[in-house]
């Protein structure tokens, strides 16, 4: 789930409704994103600690992240996600970006964040 989905509109509001299991998947992904954002915010520049903790969240959430990526390939589902979670996605992304800026030379974090793309 990347911030780019926030402005995309292909089918207009309500063009598609995610199935209940898809909604659960997205909510679980958002919980993982929120956890990564909290870690990024609380790391206070401790890149090693942040890498270890964020790496654990990513590893634990790998299947959910993959399922979310499949959902996002559909433009209407992507719009639905953006309409409902756009602000939350932006907030968590900005916290992660601040960590990336502070730890830009940290190979472990770089690998983790590259694996999310």
ABEGO torsion letter per residue (X at the ends): XBAAAAABBAAEBGABBBBAAAAAAAAAAAAAAAAAAAAAAAAGGBAAAAAAAAAAAAAAAAAAAAAAAAAAABAAAAAAAAAAAAAAAAAAAAAAAAAAAAAAABAAAAAAAAAAX
